[in-house]
């Protein structure tokens, strides 16, 4: 299982060096990326929402938002370099006159960068995009200049691979649809869990956020469904009001439902995020084994790309 090998080597991927020049931008930063490449932008956007300092927006669509202007900085991330939406974002940024940087292994995105004399960070090839998160995220963080990054990278290198815990959780949610809830810097983590379960284990999962779900989805738990499983991804540095929301929701909405709580480990925000991403990735692999499926191929995505290419 190629994905399983990469997952177990997750920490080592962070140790690979990518010479990266920091960008010079006082304005907004838009990170364009899709799927396994795009998750890095979501993580960075969530970090800056909490840590402050810069306005960083994750963009997961064709082109760019209509509010963008030439003073904004665009970073395009595509592992393959051939992601249609990200290519269109790069072309739109050049048309508008934005400065852009590119993180990729090659493809058409690299060609666009070379043609327009843009900064290109080339990363290691021969991985599935969703398994290459450290290779994509590390240069992105250095480009943007995330504070105390060397210290946070050192803490990441000390994270233990929680295989035993992942197996236990996977067995608990086997045959069920995970409903994953989070808050703050863990929002991108929850989305990563959802995508990894869907791509690796080939089964559906859903996500929502505290406190927003308290105003809508909580009512859906009035009649508990035994095919659903509640997973809470929680930061170990929650604000008091968020902690109260989680605890009260557990008592009010899920008092008759089995709950799996996963608490982030670590001191720095990036290490806490990575501790939960590694756990979620491992759970998705263990679910794939229980579902008797190979986690590596994503045939329906490839079929969709072929059909889109014909239209």
Secondary structure, DSSP 8 states (H G I E B T S, - for coil): -HHHHHHHTHHHHHTS---------SS-EEEE--HHHHHHHHHHHHHHHHH-SS-EEEE-SSS--TT--TTSEEEEEESSS--HHHHHHHHHHHHHT-EEEEEESSHHHHHHHHHTT-EEEE---SS-GGG-HHHHHHHHHHHHT-TTHHHHHHHHTT----HHHHHHHHHHHTTSEEEEEE-GGGHHHHHHHHHHHHHHS---EEEEETTGGGGTGGGGGSS--TTEEEEEEE-TT--HHHHHHHHHHHHHHSTTS-EEEEE---SSHHHHHHHHHHHHHHHHHHHHHHTT--SS--HHHHHHHHHHHH-
